[in-house]
Amino acid sequence: MKEIVLSTENFDTIISNPDIPVTLVDFWAPWCGPCKMMGPIVESLAEKMTDVQVGTLNVDEYSEIAQKYNILSIPTFMIFKNGNIIDQFSGTMPVDVLENRVRQHLG
């Protein structure tokens, strides 16, 4: 599944989708070096893990959402289930670490 570009218009609908077990959201910005490093990793995870949704949110374009979720550093990742945050973590990591973090919330 391709990653979903999140915005004010679709954010709540995507994270609340009852047909998807979990949604991983990558809060990022184009000027952020670590975010640029994680971009291909997040994209790879989205293609590999077809049983989850993976969304990306540009915190510069949608600062109101970043503020709502108290995003203080980027990249920050949140895992949502039925619209609720079930995990949150920040920083860079290899794809297998990110995948394991998401998989622990499946099932």
Secondary structure as UniProt FT lines:
FT   STRAND          4..5
FT   TURN            8..10
FT   HELIX           11..15
FT   TURN            18..19
FT   STRAND          23..28
FT   TURN            30..31
FT   HELIX           33..48
FT   TURN            50..51
FT   STRAND          53..58
FT   TURN            59..62
FT   HELIX           63..68
FT   TURN            69..70
FT   STRAND          76..81
FT   TURN            82..83
FT   STRAND          84..90
FT   HELIX           95..103
FT   TURN            104..105
//
